[in-house]
């Protein structure tokens, strides 16, 4: 894993842990629904940000190598990305 991306991804997971703990506490305390939804949406955005970082790392490392190899490796890289984003068979 690329060092910079790893650091940012680990930081993002720490933020997510705190957001999820906060979300659980809000539900337990029966906070106002719209406030809970706002917290949930923030966690979803943080997860999407993490996904982008992980995808960047995968493209810069594994996929680059797989495309350089060509043939079945290239096909596997494409298939993995399609599967990851539920695009296979479309």
Secondary structure in CASP SS format (residue, H / E / C, confidence):
PFRMAT SS
TARGET T0000
AUTHOR 0000-0000-0000
METHOD secondary structure of the structure
MODEL  1
X C 1.00
X C 1.00
X H 1.00
X H 1.00
X H 1.00
X H 1.00
X H 1.00
X H 1.00
X H 1.00
X H 1.00
X H 1.00
X H 1.00
X H 1.00
X H 1.00
X H 1.00
X H 1.00
X H 1.00
X H 1.00
X H 1.00
X H 1.00
X H 1.00
X H 1.00
X H 1.00
X H 1.00
X H 1.00
X H 1.00
X H 1.00
X H 1.00
X C 1.00
X C 1.00
X C 1.00
X C 1.00
X H 1.00
X H 1.00
X H 1.00
X H 1.00
X H 1.00
X H 1.00
X H 1.00
X H 1.00
X H 1.00
X H 1.00
X H 1.00
X H 1.00
X H 1.00
X H 1.00
X H 1.00
X H 1.00
X H 1.00
X H 1.00
X H 1.00
X H 1.00
X H 1.00
X H 1.00
X H 1.00
X H 1.00
X H 1.00
X H 1.00
X H 1.00
X H 1.00
X H 1.00
X H 1.00
X H 1.00
X H 1.00
X H 1.00
X H 1.00
X H 1.00
X H 1.00
X H 1.00
X C 1.00
X H 1.00
X H 1.00
X H 1.00
X H 1.00
X H 1.00
X H 1.00
X H 1.00
X H 1.00
X H 1.00
X H 1.00
X H 1.00
X H 1.00
X H 1.00
X H 1.00
X C 1.00
X C 1.00
X C 1.00
X C 1.00
X C 1.00
X C 1.00
END
